[in-house]
Structure formats: structure tokens, C-alpha cells
Amino acid sequence: MRISSLQIFNIANKGIADANESMIHTQAQLSSGVRVLNPSDDPVASTKIMQLTNDIANISQYRRNIDIAENNLVLEESNLKSVGNLLQRIQELAVQAGNTATLSTNEYRALSSEVDARLDELRNLLNSQNANGDYIFGGYKSRGEPFSGTAASGFTYAGDDGQQFIKISNNTTIASSDSGKEIFVNIESAHNTVHSYASPANKSDPPAGISVGQVVDQELFDTFYPEDMVVTFNADNAVVPAGKNYTVSERSTGRIITANQPYSAGSNIEVSGVSFRITGQPVSGDPSVTATRPFGIDGPVVFPFDFTPPADETFTLRVGGRTETMVLDGNVTNTTDLAAILNSGVNGNAAKLAALGITVDNTGFSSASGINFSIASGSGNVDSVMGINSLAGSTSNDGVRETPGDRLFIDSSNKQDVLTTMARFSEGMKDYDGSAESRERLEEIIATSILNLKNSQTSILDITSKLGARFNTLESTRDLHLDSELVMKDVLAELRDVDYAEAATRLSAQTMVLQAAQSSFIRVSQLNLFSQL
């Protein structure tokens, strides 16, 4: 068999190239320390290496998450500890204030000054932020200040019930925050109480405020509970002489509790066992404009006309969704006679007008509430006497209903936030004037405040115990991740890292093979006739 010179060169070239490639691959393994440089080097090991690398990266992220959660919980625990110490001090002041037999009004004002200062400190603690600027007690709404307000205007919580969770392992998430509503707002009250606030739709500028208030007659308030109250400012002309005035009504039913009371900014208002103060200048309502339908508005009035039996005639009056049938049953010689028949109690007209809120005089029909009404279903005789076209239907269009002014709400509740507890304690001491009645009221406020402070401390302790459980979970999960990472790195090293002794020996053999191939090619390439000439 004859082998051509071209084949000799091709075979030699391939052999040298393969030997050189093997040697270069081994050199790359030695320089990088990695055995599996390409998936083709070891397909099974390559798949396992990718999985282990991904798992180790996840563990690293979980460990960072654990650090973040731990930092958040440490900050929360620190703030809760500060709040607990503050409440402990307020409780000491409450016990001291309970000595009503010896303390003077000036001493109570001094105590209330410290409570007010502590109240500001507490609000700042409840509005604490972490390193990212998030409010730690705001729930999901962590970008806005959760607690706002003062003792004079009432306190509001602008956060929500949410908790922020962080994933710390494949199947484990942990709460890294707690809602301020759960800790500081939804606290069981010693007795049924109230929560006061102004309507956000109010138009006064600066806004009118309502104090946190006090339940001054628990027995009376308990009979009213759980209903809520609304304080509505009426039109100034609702009282004589005209001036700013308000009405207090039951929120669910609209029942009037007290109506058209003159307003004096900052004065105590006592309703259904609750005492509170309204400050500022609330916007009054707009008065109603009477709706009218005068006699003769649609046509001439024709007298006389006798509606005595059997010539009785009827027509309908409709106000809103209510309709009443009115009767004309007498001799009408002028509008005075007509008004007398329409106001008669004998034929039932007077009761029907009262039910509709309509009045009739010798000029016609009117509705002082400003609700427009309609007259219909009459006859030609009725229309002739009244001068109102009831056959086609005649409706007033000049009535305007009263527009209520600013509103403030007093909601019944069996919960009391910690800020309100402190504010009511301070207000109770400020209102003390040395009289037997105020002393009795102060003693009740102090006793209630001590119980509510205890409930607040219990709420904080409950959350603190939960924080301890979370710290334990974080610690055990961190240890588990450390152990898992060590095992994974050991397995990964066995699969991926190069054996330097084996690789060095292999490199020596591959170098020798390459050198032998090169030497053989040189000798074989010289086996030709030209070299013998």
C-alpha cells in the first residue's frame, strides 16, 4: 500500500494538533485550578456543579436577608424597650398623681407638663425610621409618618396592618417589622371609650380640631355605647342671634342628641357622658332657601267656589319619595279660606302637611327645609281656585337644601391607643381645680390611666416575646446555612477542582507525546527519493 506525501503531512498535522490541544487544556486546568472547564469535559459533573453553584449563591443571598431582618428587628426591639421604659415612668407619675388628698393644682400642672414632654418623646419613638428612611411601625405604608396629631386635635394612625416579610430560606419567611396599629393602637381599654377626629373633608383653614376627650360619666356613656356621634356645624342663622352653632347627632340613625348649640372655641362640650373640646374656627353650613309654590303662579285665581259635599275635590302633594292626598271640602271665597281648609285638622290635611314638612298660608305652599315639592292629580276646579296647574303637574324649583358645615366625629370604641391614654391622663390633671367633683373625676381618670398603661405594656411585651422567637429562628437558620454551605463547597471542590499531581503528571506525558510526534514527523518526512540523490 502506498501512502502519499500529502497523507503523511495531514496525519502528522492532526496528531501534533491533538497532542498540543490536550497539553493546552491541561495547562489551563493547572493555571485555573478547575478540572471541568467545559461541559463536555464531564457532562454529569457539569450539571451537578451548576446546581451546587446556584444553591451556594442562594445561601449567600439568604444570609444577607437574615442580616437585614436581624438589623430591622434589633432596631424595633430597641425602640420597644425605650417605649416600655417611658410607659414605666408614666405609670410611676400616675401612681404619684393618685395622692389627690395632698397634691395641689400647681403640682398637678407640673406633673402634666412632664407627661406632655413624654408624650412628644413617645410620638417621636413611634415615628422612628430605619437606615433606609422607612418608618418601622407604619406597616406597608412605611414611607409616610404613621402617627400624627396632638392632645388638642386628637391622634391618628396613617399606617396599616401590614407586616413586611423577608425570605431567609427556600421554605421560610420571617416578619421583619410589626404594625404600629397592632402594638400601640388596638389596645384593650379598661372601659368603653371614644376616639375623636375631624372629617378630612372639612373646609376650615387652619383645620378645626377636636380634643381626645374624656368619658366623664361612664354609666351614661355605657347606655349610649356602641353608637357614634357626629358634631355638625349648622348655618349661622339657625340660632338667634345668628352665630356659629352646632348639632350633635347619632351617626347611624341621624337622631338628634342636642341641636343648635352656640359654639365657643375651646370650651368643654359634654354629651352622652363624653366631654370634649373643639378648637379653631369650623366653617358654618349654608342656610336653606325655602321652596315655594304661590297661589296664582300658573294662572288666575277664581273665587268663589264651594267644595262642600258631594263636591269634595282632591289633589296630591309629593315631597321626595312621599306623597299625600289633600282634600278641599269647604266654601272658598278667598285665599284665607283656602289656607284654612288646607290646614284643617278635621279633614286630615294638617297632619299630612306636617308629615311632608309643608306649610300653607294665604300666599301659597312652602317648604322651609328647601326640598322642592310637586302638586299634581287635581281637577279643573282645584286649579281654578289655587291658580296652580295640578292637571299638568306643578313643581317648585326655587328651593335649596341646607348644606352642613364642618363635621367632627366621636366614635365609640373598646380600644384606646397609647398616645390617647397619656393625653387623657395629662388633660385630667390640667382640668383639676381642687373641687370635690373634679377630684372625684381625676381619681377615676388616674385609675383608668393606670389600667390602660398596663394594657399598653402588655401589648409591648407580647410583641417583644415574638421578636425573641424570630431572633431564634434567624440564628438557627443562619447556622443551618453555614453547615449546608460547607458541605456544598466540599462536594463542589471534589467535582470541580483539579488534582494538581494527576494533572502535572498528565501534562508531562502529553508534552512527551507532542515531542515524539514532532520528532517522528521530521524523520518520516525525510523518507523520499530526493533525500537519496
C-alpha positions as a printed Julia matrix, in Angstrom:
533×3 Matrix{Float64}:
    0.0    0.0    0.0
    1.39   3.34  -0.96
    0.97   6.42   1.28
    1.25   9.72  -0.44
    3.33  12.58   0.9
    0.13  14.65   1.39
   -1.37  11.99   3.66
    1.8   11.88   5.69
    1.63  15.62   6.26
   -2.11  15.53   7.13
   -1.72  12.69   9.62
    1.23  14.37  11.25
   -0.56  17.72  11.41
   -3.62  16.17  13.1
   -1.56  14.21  15.58
    0.54  17.21  16.55
   -2.57  19.42  16.82
   -4.41  16.9   19.05
   -1.39  16.48  21.28
   -0.94  20.25  21.5
   -4.66  20.76  22.31
   -4.54  18.2   25.11
   -1.45  19.81  26.55
   -3.02  23.31  26.4
   -6.21  22.02  28.1
   -4.18  20.5   30.93
   -2.19  23.72  31.29
   -5.49  25.67  31.57
   -6.68  23.3   34.3
   -3.46  23.8   36.24
   -3.49  27.58  35.89
   -7.21  27.95  36.86
   -7.38  25.16  39.37
  -10.62  23.97  37.73
  -10.98  20.48  36.36
  -14.24  20.91  34.37
  -13.56  23.84  32.05
  -16.31  22.92  29.6
  -19.5   20.85  29.99
  -18.05  18.35  27.54
  -15.21  17.62  29.95
  -17.65  15.84  32.31
  -21.37  16.29  31.45
  -22.64  14.67  34.67
  -20.31  16.65  36.92
  -21.02  19.84  34.99
  -24.76  19.58  35.73
  -24.11  18.98  39.41
  -21.63  21.86  39.55
  -24.2   24.29  38.13
  -26.78  23.17  40.7
  -24.34  23.48  43.61
  -23.12  26.89  42.45
  -26.71  28.15  42.26
  -27.51  26.74  45.73
  -24.44  28.4   47.24
  -25.4   31.74  45.63
  -28.93  31.41  47.1
  -27.5   30.7   50.53
  -25.35  33.82  50.29
  -28.43  35.89  49.49
  -30.4   34.28  52.31
  -27.59  35.13  54.73
  -27.74  38.75  53.57
  -31.52  38.68  54.08
  -31.01  37.33  57.59
  -28.66  40.23  58.34
  -31.24  42.73  57.05
  -34.06  41.15  59.07
  -31.87  40.99  62.18
  -30.93  44.67  61.87
  -34.61  45.65  61.5
  -35.66  43.56  64.47
  -32.8   44.89  66.63
  -33.94  48.45  65.84
  -37.55  47.56  66.62
  -36.56  45.86  69.87
  -34.54  48.9   70.91
  -37.48  51.23  70.26
  -39.9   48.97  72.09
  -37.54  48.9   75.07
  -37.45  52.71  75.06
  -41.24  52.89  74.83
  -41.55  50.41  77.69
  -39.23  52.48  79.88
  -41.2   55.62  79.04
  -44.51  53.99  79.95
  -42.99  52.75  83.19
  -42.14  56.34  84.06
  -45.69  57.49  83.19
  -47.08  54.74  85.4
  -44.94  56.0   88.26
  -46.32  59.5   87.69
  -49.88  58.11  87.65
  -49.32  56.38  90.99
  -47.89  59.63  92.36
  -50.85  61.6   90.96
  -53.23  59.25  92.76
  -52.45  61.05  96.0
  -55.26  63.55  95.46
  -55.54  64.34  99.16
  -52.22  66.19  99.31
  -51.3   67.36  95.79
  -52.26  70.88  94.77
  -53.42  72.15  91.4
  -49.94  73.58  90.72
  -48.34  70.22  91.46
  -50.76  68.52  89.08
  -49.89  71.02  86.37
  -46.2   70.27  86.93
  -46.91  66.55  86.57
  -48.94  67.18  83.42
  -46.02  69.15  81.96
  -43.76  66.13  82.3
  -46.43  63.88  80.78
  -46.74  66.3   77.83
  -42.98  66.23  77.3
  -43.01  62.43  77.46
  -45.93  62.41  75.04
  -43.83  64.23  72.43
  -40.97  61.8   73.1
  -43.31  58.83  72.66
  -44.66  60.13  69.36
  -41.09  60.51  68.08
  -40.31  56.93  69.1
  -43.41  55.64  67.33
  -42.3   57.51  64.21
  -38.78  56.02  64.23
  -37.1   55.3   60.9
  -34.52  52.75  59.82
  -31.37  53.38  57.75
  -33.44  53.35  54.53
  -35.76  56.07  55.8
  -38.69  53.67  56.28
  -40.95  54.15  59.3
  -40.6   50.92  61.23
  -44.14  50.99  62.69
  -46.0   52.05  59.53
  -46.82  48.58  58.18
  -46.77  48.52  54.38
  -47.12  52.32  54.32
  -43.58  52.78  55.52
  -42.75  55.92  53.54
  -45.11  58.24  55.44
  -45.17  59.24  59.1
  -47.63  56.79  60.76
  -48.56  58.72  63.94
  -49.69  62.32  63.9
  -51.81  64.74  65.92
  -51.8   66.38  69.32
  -53.82  66.17  72.51
  -55.8   69.2   71.32
  -56.64  67.76  67.89
  -56.64  64.0   68.55
  -54.24  61.37  67.28
  -54.46  59.45  64.02
  -52.63  56.42  62.64
  -51.87  56.71  58.93
  -50.19  53.32  58.53
  -51.88  49.96  58.01
  -51.98  46.46  59.49
  -49.28  45.05  57.22
  -46.05  43.31  58.21
  -43.01  43.23  55.94
  -41.63  39.72  55.43
  -38.17  38.6   54.27
  -37.35  35.19  52.81
  -34.5   33.57  54.72
  -34.53  30.06  53.2
  -36.26  28.15  50.45
  -39.32  27.47  52.59
  -39.07  30.07  55.36
  -40.08  33.74  55.54
  -39.97  35.87  58.66
  -41.61  39.14  59.65
  -39.01  41.91  59.79
  -41.45  44.54  61.09
  -44.66  44.95  63.1
  -47.6   47.25  62.51
  -47.89  50.17  64.91
  -51.63  49.64  64.84
  -51.3   46.21  66.44
  -48.8   47.35  69.08
  -49.9   50.86  70.02
  -53.44  51.43  68.69
  -55.5   48.26  69.11
  -55.02  48.12  72.86
  -57.87  46.87  75.0
  -59.35  49.74  77.01
  -60.18  49.4   80.68
  -63.68  50.76  79.96
  -65.75  51.64  76.92
  -64.25  54.81  75.5
  -64.22  57.08  72.45
  -61.97  58.03  69.56
  -62.37  61.57  68.23
  -61.23  63.03  64.91
  -62.12  65.68  62.35
  -63.54  64.91  58.91
  -60.87  65.12  56.18
  -63.48  66.9   54.01
  -63.66  69.91  56.34
  -63.02  73.3   54.74
  -61.67  75.32  57.67
  -58.12  76.62  57.27
  -56.32  76.11  59.57
  -58.34  72.96  60.25
  -60.62  72.86  63.27
  -59.58  70.24  65.82
  -61.25  68.12  68.44
  -59.55  67.02  71.66
  -59.04  63.38  72.63
  -61.94  63.84  75.07
  -62.84  62.05  78.28
  -65.67  59.75  79.32
  -66.82  61.7   82.38
  -69.96  59.66  83.1
  -69.18  56.02  82.39
  -72.65  54.75  83.28
  -74.36  57.24  80.97
  -71.93  56.56  78.14
  -72.32  52.78  78.51
  -76.05  53.18  77.8
  -75.14  55.05  74.58
  -72.35  52.63  73.55
  -71.67  51.38  70.85
  -73.24  54.25  68.9
  -71.1   57.03  67.43
  -71.66  60.79  67.46
  -71.31  63.44  64.76
  -70.83  67.12  65.53
  -72.09  69.16  62.57
  -71.78  72.93  62.26
  -75.01  74.49  61.04
  -75.81  77.69  59.2
  -75.3   80.75  61.39
  -78.99  81.73  61.11
  -80.04  78.52  62.9
  -79.8   80.42  66.21
  -80.92  83.84  67.42
  -78.91  85.98  67.42
  -77.14  84.5   64.4
  -73.82  82.93  65.16
  -71.7   79.8   64.84
  -73.57  76.78  66.23
  -73.52  73.02  66.07
  -75.74  69.96  66.34
  -74.72  66.59  67.8
  -76.46  63.58  66.29
  -76.26  59.81  66.39
  -74.2   58.71  63.43
  -76.03  55.53  62.45
  -79.61  56.84  62.72
  -79.28  60.62  62.44
  -81.17  61.03  65.73
  -80.57  64.49  67.17
  -78.92  64.38  70.6
  -78.57  68.13  71.04
  -79.34  70.79  68.42
  -78.3   74.35  67.57
  -75.86  74.85  70.43
  -73.8   78.1   70.36
  -70.12  77.43  69.71
  -67.32  78.77  71.87
  -63.83  77.7   70.79
  -62.01  75.66  73.42
  -64.98  75.31  75.76
  -65.89  71.91  77.17
  -68.82  70.16  75.46
  -70.49  67.32  77.34
  -72.8   64.92  75.51
  -73.94  61.4   76.49
  -71.31  61.15  79.22
  -68.44  62.32  76.96
  -66.59  65.62  77.43
  -64.5   67.11  74.62
  -63.31  70.43  73.23
  -63.38  71.81  69.69
  -60.72  74.32  68.72
  -60.33  76.67  65.77
  -62.99  78.22  63.58
  -65.03  75.49  61.86
  -66.77  76.51  58.64
  -70.52  77.01  59.11
  -73.1   75.43  56.85
  -75.07  77.28  54.17
  -78.69  78.01  55.12
  -81.57  76.5   53.22
  -83.65  78.51  50.73
  -87.39  77.93  51.13
  -89.11  76.1   48.27
  -92.4   77.82  47.3
  -95.41  77.45  45.06
  -97.63  80.57  45.48
 -101.35  80.62  44.67
 -101.89  82.01  41.2
  -98.4   81.15  39.91
  -99.69  79.13  36.93
 -102.9   81.01  36.21
 -105.59  83.33  37.61
 -107.31  82.51  40.91
 -111.11  82.23  40.51
 -113.42  82.76  43.55
 -115.87  81.89  44.96
 -116.14  78.13  44.72
 -117.99  75.72  47.01
 -116.35  72.34  47.58
 -118.94  71.16  50.12
 -120.24  67.58  49.71
 -120.79  66.0   47.37
 -118.41  68.31  45.52
 -115.22  67.41  47.52
 -112.09  67.59  45.39
 -108.55  66.23  45.94
 -105.0   66.73  44.7
 -101.61  65.26  45.69
  -98.53  66.75  47.3
  -95.24  64.93  46.79
  -92.01  65.63  48.69
  -89.08  63.36  47.93
  -90.44  59.83  47.95
  -93.57  60.57  49.99
  -96.99  61.51  48.57
 -100.09  62.68  50.45
 -103.63  63.32  49.1
 -105.03  66.69  50.14
 -108.77  67.41  50.39
 -110.76  70.57  49.52
 -114.1   70.31  51.33
 -115.47  73.78  52.02
 -116.56  77.09  50.57
 -113.65  79.14  49.25
 -114.16  82.86  48.8
 -110.53  83.95  49.13
 -107.01  82.58  49.76
 -107.54  82.82  53.51
 -110.42  80.33  53.24
 -108.27  78.13  51.02
 -105.4   78.13  53.52
 -107.82  77.35  56.39
 -109.18  74.27  54.56
 -105.67  73.04  53.71
 -104.6   73.45  57.35
 -107.72  71.8   58.78
 -107.23  69.0   61.26
 -110.78  67.73  60.76
 -110.21  66.53  57.19
 -106.68  65.3   57.98
 -104.87  67.9   55.88
 -102.9   69.36  58.82
 -101.29  66.01  59.71
 -100.4   65.35  56.07
  -98.71  68.74  55.68
  -96.76  68.18  58.88
  -95.58  64.79  57.63
  -94.36  66.37  54.41
  -92.78  69.4   56.06
  -95.0   71.75  54.0
  -96.71  74.86  55.34
  -99.63  76.75  53.75
 -100.69  80.36  54.33
 -102.78  82.8   52.3
  -99.89  83.23  49.82
  -99.41  79.54  48.93
  -97.3   76.46  49.7
  -93.75  76.49  51.09
  -91.09  74.1   52.41
  -88.63  75.71  54.83
  -86.23  72.76  54.5
  -85.54  73.81  50.9
  -86.72  70.47  49.48
  -88.61  71.05  46.23
  -92.12  69.56  46.03
  -94.77  68.92  43.38
  -98.57  69.38  43.18
 -100.47  67.02  40.88
 -103.6   64.92  40.21
 -106.08  67.75  40.8
 -109.04  68.9   38.72
 -110.01  71.97  36.79
 -111.9   73.26  39.82
 -108.86  72.78  42.07
 -106.61  74.53  39.54
 -109.07  77.44  39.24
 -109.2   78.05  42.98
 -105.43  77.67  43.62
 -104.15  79.12  40.34
 -101.74  76.14  40.21
 -101.8   73.76  37.25
 -102.08  70.43  39.06
 -103.55  68.71  35.99
 -100.23  69.01  34.16
  -98.22  68.87  37.4
  -96.64  71.89  39.02
  -93.26  71.68  40.76
  -91.32  74.19  42.83
  -87.82  74.92  41.6
  -86.6   77.66  43.92
  -85.76  75.5   46.96
  -82.17  74.93  48.11
  -81.44  72.47  50.91
  -79.19  73.44  53.8
  -75.55  72.47  53.32
  -73.89  71.25  56.53
  -70.57  72.78  57.55
  -67.51  71.15  59.06
  -68.03  67.86  60.87
  -66.2   66.16  63.7
  -66.66  62.56  64.83
  -66.68  60.84  68.22
  -66.59  57.06  67.65
  -67.35  54.6   70.42
  -64.6   52.04  70.94
  -63.34  49.38  73.33
  -59.76  50.15  72.23
  -57.53  53.06  73.2
  -54.15  53.92  71.69
  -51.22  54.63  73.97
  -50.9   58.27  72.86
  -54.51  58.98  73.78
  -54.05  57.28  77.15
  -51.21  59.63  78.0
  -53.01  62.68  76.61
  -56.15  61.97  78.67
  -54.07  61.49  81.79
  -52.43  64.88  81.2
  -55.74  66.6   80.39
  -57.33  65.19  83.53
  -54.61  66.71  85.7
  -54.85  70.05  83.89
  -58.63  70.21  84.45
  -58.3   69.61  88.19
  -59.41  72.72  90.11
  -59.38  71.42  93.67
  -63.15  70.93  93.95
  -64.64  67.7   95.25
  -66.26  67.0   91.89
  -63.02  67.48  89.92
  -61.12  65.4   92.49
  -63.54  62.51  92.03
  -63.25  62.82  88.27
  -59.45  62.93  88.43
  -59.33  59.84  90.63
  -61.38  57.96  88.04
  -59.13  59.19  85.21
  -55.98  58.15  87.09
  -57.36  54.67  87.86
  -58.36  54.2   84.22
  -54.99  55.51  83.01
  -53.08  53.04  85.19
  -55.09  50.12  83.78
  -54.66  51.33  80.2
  -50.92  51.87  80.71
  -50.7   48.3   81.98
  -52.53  47.06  78.88
  -50.12  49.05  76.7
  -47.12  47.48  78.44
  -48.65  44.04  77.98
  -49.04  44.7   74.26
  -45.36  45.7   74.02
  -44.25  42.63  75.98
  -46.27  40.36  73.68
  -44.51  41.77  70.61
  -41.13  41.63  72.36
  -41.61  37.92  73.05
  -42.44  37.39  69.38
  -39.24  39.23  68.46
  -37.31  36.79  70.64
  -38.81  33.85  68.74
  -37.86  35.48  65.45
  -34.27  36.06  66.62
  -34.05  32.35  67.46
  -35.35  31.44  64.02
  -32.82  33.73  62.34
  -29.96  32.3   64.38
  -30.85  28.65  63.74
  -31.42  29.33  60.04
  -28.05  31.11  59.78
  -26.31  28.11  61.39
  -28.11  25.76  59.03
  -26.98  27.81  56.04
  -23.37  27.77  57.27
  -23.38  23.98  57.64
  -25.07  23.5   54.27
  -22.62  25.85  52.57
  -19.6   23.96  53.95
  -20.96  20.63  52.72
  -21.84  22.05  49.3
  -18.41  23.64  48.9
  -16.72  20.35  49.76
  -18.81  18.47  47.17
  -18.23  21.24  44.65
  -14.48  21.08  45.2
  -14.43  17.35  44.58
  -16.36  17.75  41.35
  -14.78  20.93  40.01
  -11.27  21.4   41.41
   -8.27  19.93  39.64
   -5.96  17.25  41.11
   -2.61  19.03  40.67
   -0.47  15.87  40.97
   -2.52  13.99  38.4
   -2.68  16.99  36.08
    1.07  17.65  36.31
    1.84  14.02  35.51
   -0.6   14.12  32.62
    0.99  17.32  31.32
    4.44  15.68  31.32
    3.09  12.71  29.37
    1.3   14.97  26.9
    4.46  17.05  26.41
    6.42  13.88  25.68
    3.77  12.72  23.22
    3.9   16.06  21.44
    7.68  15.98  21.23
    7.62  12.38  19.93
    5.06  13.28  17.29
    7.16  16.2   16.15
   10.35  14.08  16.0
    8.6   11.24  14.14
    7.21  13.64  11.59
   10.63  15.08  10.91
   12.07  11.6   10.27
    9.15  10.34   8.21
    9.1   13.49   6.12
   12.72  12.74   5.06
   11.87   9.27   3.65
   11.78  10.21  -0.05
   13.94   9.6   -3.19
   15.17  13.17  -3.3
   16.95  12.75   0.02
   18.96   9.79  -1.55
   20.3   11.74  -4.53
